[in-house]
């Protein structure tokens, strides 16, 4: 074998050897990498607690037909009393301040709250997590005597909303001979409008109720309890604004006779002395729409007495 041939053979052989060496190194790297990953995965799977499936909702086909009235245990799996302690340390107060929005953002949220009626909703469903947030916001309203008199009945979906309106229709039809003709005409006109808009465009109704004596050992003045419920509604409405949801408070004056009746209160699950304060329509709307709002200057409504 000549010198040139020997050099060519050695060069080609070295190329082959180097290629094989690189391939072996890559295989070793892959084996070590995936071996470590598999080991970590097995360790984490052994240490990770098993998921608790007891509170997961049943598959859609397996669910029973639910009542049109709100099932609280389905929304709040583990109800518990949530309060801020009055004797918090100063350090806790400082930490709490870190979570507060700045004053300008708070004022902007309040100023951008709008009443958006059912006709402006688009029929899309509001998620249950969002409904929970609305109710949680409502639950932190001011309350004299810690009576917390606000109560809500959640009516979800077009079928349940229809059932609610059908009940009202039946209530009036059963008493048509006892009510003035003008009252029946007013009710039927508004009922037709609600059937046209609420059923197809609204996601939820929240019936608002004031529990007249929320604590057996305390009976607060009625006007104070009504104010507390109104504050809860305002909290809820501000949360809806932050979530981009449409809310409208229907006072139910169009069905006032039914609203004040013991039958209607019993239908909702309340006592005759409790007070129904209407309902909220909740839904989604096209965010490209703008809803104007205006207020006269605040100073026109303030009287100052100072030294």
TORKOL-4160 file (C-alpha; in steps of 0.2 Angstrom, whole numbers, padded with zeros to 4 digits, m for minus):
307
<pt num="1" X="0000" Y="0000" Z="0000"/>
<pt num="2" X="0007" Y="0017" Z="m0005"/>
<pt num="3" X="0010" Y="0032" Z="0006"/>
<pt num="4" X="m0004" Y="0041" Z="m0002"/>
<pt num="5" X="m0016" Y="0026" Z="m0001"/>
<pt num="6" X="m0012" Y="0024" Z="0017"/>
<pt num="7" X="m0015" Y="0042" Z="0021"/>
<pt num="8" X="m0032" Y="0041" Z="0012"/>
<pt num="9" X="m0037" Y="0025" Z="0021"/>
<pt num="10" X="m0032" Y="0032" Z="0038"/>
<pt num="11" X="m0041" Y="0048" Z="0035"/>
<pt num="12" X="m0057" Y="0039" Z="0030"/>
<pt num="13" X="m0056" Y="0027" Z="0045"/>
<pt num="14" X="m0053" Y="0042" Z="0057"/>
<pt num="15" X="m0069" Y="0050" Z="0050"/>
<pt num="16" X="m0079" Y="0034" Z="0053"/>
<pt num="17" X="m0072" Y="0032" Z="0070"/>
<pt num="18" X="m0076" Y="0050" Z="0075"/>
<pt num="19" X="m0094" Y="0049" Z="0068"/>
<pt num="20" X="m0097" Y="0033" Z="0078"/>
<pt num="21" X="m0089" Y="0041" Z="0094"/>
<pt num="22" X="m0101" Y="0056" Z="0092"/>
<pt num="23" X="m0116" Y="0045" Z="0089"/>
<pt num="24" X="m0111" Y="0035" Z="0105"/>
<pt num="25" X="m0110" Y="0051" Z="0115"/>
<pt num="26" X="m0127" Y="0057" Z="0109"/>
<pt num="27" X="m0135" Y="0040" Z="0114"/>
<pt num="28" X="m0127" Y="0041" Z="0131"/>
<pt num="29" X="m0133" Y="0059" Z="0134"/>
<pt num="30" X="m0151" Y="0054" Z="0129"/>
<pt num="31" X="m0151" Y="0039" Z="0140"/>
<pt num="32" X="m0145" Y="0049" Z="0155"/>
<pt num="33" X="m0157" Y="0063" Z="0152"/>
<pt num="34" X="m0173" Y="0053" Z="0150"/>
<pt num="35" X="m0167" Y="0041" Z="0164"/>
<pt num="36" X="m0166" Y="0056" Z="0176"/>
<pt num="37" X="m0183" Y="0063" Z="0170"/>
<pt num="38" X="m0191" Y="0046" Z="0172"/>
<pt num="39" X="m0184" Y="0045" Z="0190"/>
<pt num="40" X="m0190" Y="0062" Z="0194"/>
<pt num="41" X="m0207" Y="0058" Z="0187"/>
<pt num="42" X="m0209" Y="0042" Z="0197"/>
<pt num="43" X="m0203" Y="0051" Z="0213"/>
<pt num="44" X="m0216" Y="0065" Z="0211"/>
<pt num="45" X="m0230" Y="0053" Z="0207"/>
<pt num="46" X="m0226" Y="0044" Z="0223"/>
<pt num="47" X="m0226" Y="0060" Z="0233"/>
<pt num="48" X="m0241" Y="0068" Z="0224"/>
<pt num="49" X="m0257" Y="0066" Z="0234"/>
<pt num="50" X="m0271" Y="0057" Z="0224"/>
<pt num="51" X="m0284" Y="0069" Z="0217"/>
<pt num="52" X="m0300" Y="0070" Z="0226"/>
<pt num="53" X="m0314" Y="0067" Z="0214"/>
<pt num="54" X="m0328" Y="0068" Z="0226"/>
<pt num="55" X="m0332" Y="0086" Z="0223"/>
<pt num="56" X="m0331" Y="0086" Z="0205"/>
<pt num="57" X="m0347" Y="0088" Z="0195"/>
<pt num="58" X="m0355" Y="0073" Z="0188"/>
<pt num="59" X="m0354" Y="0071" Z="0169"/>
<pt num="60" X="m0367" Y="0080" Z="0160"/>
<pt num="61" X="m0377" Y="0065" Z="0154"/>
<pt num="62" X="m0377" Y="0058" Z="0172"/>
<pt num="63" X="m0383" Y="0074" Z="0180"/>
<pt num="64" X="m0401" Y="0074" Z="0187"/>
<pt num="65" X="m0412" Y="0088" Z="0181"/>
<pt num="66" X="m0409" Y="0101" Z="0194"/>
<pt num="67" X="m0422" Y="0113" Z="0201"/>
<pt num="68" X="m0423" Y="0131" Z="0194"/>
<pt num="69" X="m0419" Y="0137" Z="0211"/>
<pt num="70" X="m0401" Y="0139" Z="0216"/>
<pt num="71" X="m0392" Y="0124" Z="0224"/>
<pt num="72" X="m0379" Y="0132" Z="0236"/>
<pt num="73" X="m0369" Y="0116" Z="0239"/>
<pt num="74" X="m0365" Y="0115" Z="0221"/>
<pt num="75" X="m0357" Y="0132" Z="0221"/>
<pt num="76" X="m0349" Y="0132" Z="0238"/>
<pt num="77" X="m0343" Y="0114" Z="0241"/>
<pt num="78" X="m0336" Y="0118" Z="0259"/>
<pt num="79" X="m0346" Y="0133" Z="0266"/>
<pt num="80" X="m0337" Y="0142" Z="0280"/>
<pt num="81" X="m0337" Y="0158" Z="0289"/>
<pt num="82" X="m0325" Y="0170" Z="0282"/>
<pt num="83" X="m0321" Y="0186" Z="0292"/>
<pt num="84" X="m0306" Y="0197" Z="0295"/>
<pt num="85" X="m0301" Y="0198" Z="0313"/>
<pt num="86" X="m0303" Y="0214" Z="0322"/>
<pt num="87" X="m0287" Y="0211" Z="0332"/>
<pt num="88" X="m0275" Y="0210" Z="0318"/>
<pt num="89" X="m0257" Y="0215" Z="0321"/>
<pt num="90" X="m0250" Y="0230" Z="0313"/>
<pt num="91" X="m0239" Y="0219" Z="0302"/>
<pt num="92" X="m0254" Y="0211" Z="0295"/>
<pt num="93" X="m0262" Y="0228" Z="0291"/>
<pt num="94" X="m0246" Y="0233" Z="0282"/>
<pt num="95" X="m0247" Y="0217" Z="0271"/>
<pt num="96" X="m0265" Y="0220" Z="0268"/>
<pt num="97" X="m0262" Y="0237" Z="0262"/>
<pt num="98" X="m0251" Y="0230" Z="0248"/>
<pt num="99" X="m0266" Y="0221" Z="0240"/>
<pt num="100" X="m0277" Y="0237" Z="0240"/>
<pt num="101" X="m0280" Y="0245" Z="0223"/>
<pt num="102" X="m0274" Y="0263" Z="0222"/>
<pt num="103" X="m0287" Y="0277" Z="0225"/>
<pt num="104" X="m0287" Y="0282" Z="0207"/>
<pt num="105" X="m0291" Y="0264" Z="0201"/>
<pt num="106" X="m0305" Y="0262" Z="0214"/>
<pt num="107" X="m0313" Y="0278" Z="0209"/>
<pt num="108" X="m0312" Y="0274" Z="0190"/>
<pt num="109" X="m0320" Y="0257" Z="0194"/>
<pt num="110" X="m0334" Y="0265" Z="0203"/>
<pt num="111" X="m0336" Y="0279" Z="0189"/>
<pt num="112" X="m0337" Y="0266" Z="0175"/>
<pt num="113" X="m0351" Y="0255" Z="0183"/>
<pt num="114" X="m0366" Y="0255" Z="0172"/>
<pt num="115" X="m0383" Y="0248" Z="0172"/>
<pt num="116" X="m0384" Y="0237" Z="0156"/>
<pt num="117" X="m0401" Y="0230" Z="0153"/>
<pt num="118" X="m0406" Y="0212" Z="0146"/>
<pt num="119" X="m0409" Y="0218" Z="0129"/>
<pt num="120" X="m0390" Y="0223" Z="0127"/>
<pt num="121" X="m0385" Y="0205" Z="0132"/>
<pt num="122" X="m0379" Y="0193" Z="0119"/>
<pt num="123" X="m0385" Y="0176" Z="0126"/>
<pt num="124" X="m0368" Y="0170" Z="0131"/>
<pt num="125" X="m0366" Y="0160" Z="0147"/>
<pt num="126" X="m0358" Y="0168" Z="0163"/>
<pt num="127" X="m0347" Y="0155" Z="0171"/>
<pt num="128" X="m0351" Y="0148" Z="0188"/>
<pt num="129" X="m0334" Y="0154" Z="0195"/>
<pt num="130" X="m0339" Y="0172" Z="0190"/>
<pt num="131" X="m0356" Y="0170" Z="0199"/>
<pt num="132" X="m0346" Y="0164" Z="0214"/>
<pt num="133" X="m0335" Y="0180" Z="0213"/>
<pt num="134" X="m0351" Y="0191" Z="0212"/>
<pt num="135" X="m0359" Y="0183" Z="0227"/>
<pt num="136" X="m0343" Y="0184" Z="0237"/>
<pt num="137" X="m0341" Y="0202" Z="0234"/>
<pt num="138" X="m0359" Y="0205" Z="0239"/>
<pt num="139" X="m0356" Y="0195" Z="0255"/>
<pt num="140" X="m0343" Y="0208" Z="0261"/>
<pt num="141" X="m0356" Y="0223" Z="0262"/>
<pt num="142" X="m0357" Y="0233" Z="0278"/>
<pt num="143" X="m0370" Y="0226" Z="0290"/>
<pt num="144" X="m0376" Y="0234" Z="0307"/>
<pt num="145" X="m0376" Y="0221" Z="0321"/>
<pt num="146" X="m0367" Y="0209" Z="0309"/>
<pt num="147" X="m0384" Y="0202" Z="0304"/>
<pt num="148" X="m0379" Y="0200" Z="0285"/>
<pt num="149" X="m0398" Y="0201" Z="0280"/>
<pt num="150" X="m0394" Y="0199" Z="0261"/>
<pt num="151" X="m0400" Y="0183" Z="0252"/>
<pt num="152" X="m0399" Y="0178" Z="0234"/>
<pt num="153" X="m0409" Y="0165" Z="0224"/>
<pt num="154" X="m0399" Y="0161" Z="0208"/>
<pt num="155" X="m0409" Y="0156" Z="0193"/>
<pt num="156" X="m0398" Y="0149" Z="0179"/>
<pt num="157" X="m0401" Y="0145" Z="0161"/>
<pt num="158" X="m0416" Y="0148" Z="0149"/>
<pt num="159" X="m0426" Y="0134" Z="0155"/>
<pt num="160" X="m0425" Y="0140" Z="0173"/>
<pt num="161" X="m0428" Y="0158" Z="0169"/>
<pt num="162" X="m0444" Y="0153" Z="0159"/>
<pt num="163" X="m0450" Y="0143" Z="0174"/>
<pt num="164" X="m0448" Y="0158" Z="0185"/>
<pt num="165" X="m0458" Y="0169" Z="0173"/>
<pt num="166" X="m0471" Y="0155" Z="0171"/>
<pt num="167" X="m0474" Y="0155" Z="0189"/>
<pt num="168" X="m0477" Y="0173" Z="0190"/>
<pt num="169" X="m0489" Y="0172" Z="0175"/>
<pt num="170" X="m0498" Y="0158" Z="0184"/>
<pt num="171" X="m0499" Y="0168" Z="0200"/>
<pt num="172" X="m0508" Y="0183" Z="0191"/>
<pt num="173" X="m0519" Y="0172" Z="0181"/>
<pt num="174" X="m0525" Y="0163" Z="0196"/>
<pt num="175" X="m0530" Y="0180" Z="0204"/>
<pt num="176" X="m0536" Y="0189" Z="0188"/>
<pt num="177" X="m0553" Y="0191" Z="0195"/>
<pt num="178" X="m0546" Y="0199" Z="0211"/>
<pt num="179" X="m0535" Y="0212" Z="0203"/>
<pt num="180" X="m0539" Y="0228" Z="0193"/>
<pt num="181" X="m0539" Y="0226" Z="0174"/>
<pt num="182" X="m0525" Y="0239" Z="0173"/>
<pt num="183" X="m0514" Y="0229" Z="0184"/>
<pt num="184" X="m0516" Y="0213" Z="0173"/>
<pt num="185" X="m0513" Y="0223" Z="0157"/>
<pt num="186" X="m0497" Y="0231" Z="0165"/>
<pt num="187" X="m0491" Y="0214" Z="0170"/>
<pt num="188" X="m0494" Y="0205" Z="0154"/>
<pt num="189" X="m0485" Y="0218" Z="0144"/>
<pt num="190" X="m0470" Y="0217" Z="0155"/>
<pt num="191" X="m0470" Y="0198" Z="0155"/>
<pt num="192" X="m0470" Y="0198" Z="0136"/>
<pt num="193" X="m0455" Y="0209" Z="0136"/>
<pt num="194" X="m0446" Y="0198" Z="0149"/>
<pt num="195" X="m0450" Y="0182" Z="0139"/>
<pt num="196" X="m0443" Y="0190" Z="0123"/>
<pt num="197" X="m0427" Y="0196" Z="0131"/>
<pt num="198" X="m0423" Y="0187" Z="0148"/>
<pt num="199" X="m0425" Y="0170" Z="0141"/>
<pt num="200" X="m0414" Y="0171" Z="0126"/>
<pt num="201" X="m0401" Y="0185" Z="0131"/>
<pt num="202" X="m0398" Y="0183" Z="0150"/>
<pt num="203" X="m0387" Y="0170" Z="0158"/>
<pt num="204" X="m0393" Y="0171" Z="0176"/>
<pt num="205" X="m0406" Y="0179" Z="0187"/>
<pt num="206" X="m0402" Y="0183" Z="0205"/>
<pt num="207" X="m0418" Y="0186" Z="0215"/>
<pt num="208" X="m0414" Y="0198" Z="0230"/>
<pt num="209" X="m0421" Y="0195" Z="0247"/>
<pt num="210" X="m0419" Y="0204" Z="0263"/>
<pt num="211" X="m0420" Y="0192" Z="0278"/>
<pt num="212" X="m0430" Y="0202" Z="0291"/>
<pt num="213" X="m0423" Y="0193" Z="0306"/>
<pt num="214" X="m0407" Y="0185" Z="0300"/>
<pt num="215" X="m0401" Y="0182" Z="0318"/>
<pt num="216" X="m0414" Y="0176" Z="0331"/>
<pt num="217" X="m0407" Y="0187" Z="0345"/>
<pt num="218" X="m0407" Y="0203" Z="0335"/>
<pt num="219" X="m0421" Y="0213" Z="0326"/>
<pt num="220" X="m0413" Y="0228" Z="0317"/>
<pt num="221" X="m0423" Y="0242" Z="0310"/>
<pt num="222" X="m0430" Y="0237" Z="0293"/>
<pt num="223" X="m0423" Y="0252" Z="0284"/>
<pt num="224" X="m0405" Y="0247" Z="0290"/>
<pt num="225" X="m0407" Y="0230" Z="0284"/>
<pt num="226" X="m0413" Y="0236" Z="0267"/>
<pt num="227" X="m0398" Y="0247" Z="0266"/>
<pt num="228" X="m0387" Y="0233" Z="0270"/>
<pt num="229" X="m0394" Y="0223" Z="0255"/>
<pt num="230" X="m0393" Y="0238" Z="0244"/>
<pt num="231" X="m0374" Y="0239" Z="0248"/>
<pt num="232" X="m0372" Y="0220" Z="0245"/>
<pt num="233" X="m0380" Y="0223" Z="0227"/>
<pt num="234" X="m0368" Y="0238" Z="0224"/>
<pt num="235" X="m0353" Y="0227" Z="0229"/>
<pt num="236" X="m0359" Y="0214" Z="0217"/>
<pt num="237" X="m0362" Y="0227" Z="0203"/>
<pt num="238" X="m0344" Y="0233" Z="0205"/>
<pt num="239" X="m0337" Y="0216" Z="0204"/>
<pt num="240" X="m0348" Y="0213" Z="0188"/>
<pt num="241" X="m0340" Y="0229" Z="0181"/>
<pt num="242" X="m0322" Y="0222" Z="0184"/>
<pt num="243" X="m0327" Y="0206" Z="0176"/>
<pt num="244" X="m0335" Y="0214" Z="0161"/>
<pt num="245" X="m0353" Y="0208" Z="0164"/>
<pt num="246" X="m0370" Y="0216" Z="0161"/>
<pt num="247" X="m0381" Y="0219" Z="0177"/>
<pt num="248" X="m0398" Y="0226" Z="0178"/>
<pt num="249" X="m0408" Y="0228" Z="0194"/>
<pt num="250" X="m0427" Y="0225" Z="0191"/>
<pt num="251" X="m0436" Y="0231" Z="0206"/>
<pt num="252" X="m0451" Y="0220" Z="0201"/>
<pt num="253" X="m0464" Y="0234" Z="0202"/>
<pt num="254" X="m0472" Y="0226" Z="0187"/>
<pt num="255" X="m0476" Y="0211" Z="0197"/>
<pt num="256" X="m0477" Y="0220" Z="0214"/>
<pt num="257" X="m0493" Y="0211" Z="0220"/>
<pt num="258" X="m0484" Y="0194" Z="0218"/>
<pt num="259" X="m0468" Y="0201" Z="0225"/>
<pt num="260" X="m0476" Y="0206" Z="0241"/>
<pt num="261" X="m0486" Y="0189" Z="0243"/>
<pt num="262" X="m0483" Y="0175" Z="0255"/>
<pt num="263" X="m0485" Y="0163" Z="0241"/>
<pt num="264" X="m0471" Y="0170" Z="0231"/>
<pt num="265" X="m0459" Y="0171" Z="0246"/>
<pt num="266" X="m0463" Y="0153" Z="0250"/>
<pt num="267" X="m0459" Y="0148" Z="0232"/>
<pt num="268" X="m0442" Y="0156" Z="0234"/>
<pt num="269" X="m0440" Y="0148" Z="0251"/>
<pt num="270" X="m0443" Y="0162" Z="0263"/>
<pt num="271" X="m0454" Y="0167" Z="0277"/>
<pt num="272" X="m0469" Y="0180" Z="0275"/>
<pt num="273" X="m0460" Y="0193" Z="0285"/>
<pt num="274" X="m0445" Y="0193" Z="0273"/>
<pt num="275" X="m0444" Y="0206" Z="0259"/>
<pt num="276" X="m0441" Y="0202" Z="0240"/>
<pt num="277" X="m0432" Y="0217" Z="0233"/>
<pt num="278" X="m0432" Y="0212" Z="0215"/>
<pt num="279" X="m0419" Y="0203" Z="0204"/>
<pt num="280" X="m0404" Y="0206" Z="0195"/>
<pt num="281" X="m0402" Y="0201" Z="0177"/>
<pt num="282" X="m0384" Y="0195" Z="0173"/>
<pt num="283" X="m0376" Y="0192" Z="0156"/>
<pt num="284" X="m0363" Y="0195" Z="0144"/>
<pt num="285" X="m0363" Y="0209" Z="0131"/>
<pt num="286" X="m0353" Y="0216" Z="0116"/>
<pt num="287" X="m0338" Y="0224" Z="0124"/>
<pt num="288" X="m0336" Y="0236" Z="0109"/>
<pt num="289" X="m0353" Y="0244" Z="0115"/>
<pt num="290" X="m0351" Y="0260" Z="0125"/>
<pt num="291" X="m0364" Y="0265" Z="0139"/>
<pt num="292" X="m0363" Y="0283" Z="0143"/>
<pt num="293" X="m0365" Y="0289" Z="0161"/>
<pt num="294" X="m0366" Y="0306" Z="0169"/>
<pt num="295" X="m0368" Y="0314" Z="0186"/>
<pt num="296" X="m0371" Y="0332" Z="0191"/>
<pt num="297" X="m0357" Y="0339" Z="0202"/>
<pt num="298" X="m0355" Y="0332" Z="0219"/>
<pt num="299" X="m0353" Y="0349" Z="0227"/>
<pt num="300" X="m0371" Y="0353" Z="0223"/>
<pt num="301" X="m0376" Y="0339" Z="0235"/>
<pt num="302" X="m0365" Y="0343" Z="0249"/>
<pt num="303" X="m0367" Y="0355" Z="0263"/>
<pt num="304" X="m0351" Y="0360" Z="0272"/>
<pt num="305" X="m0351" Y="0365" Z="0291"/>
<pt num="306" X="m0334" Y="0369" Z="0297"/>
<pt num="307" X="m0325" Y="0380" Z="0309"/>
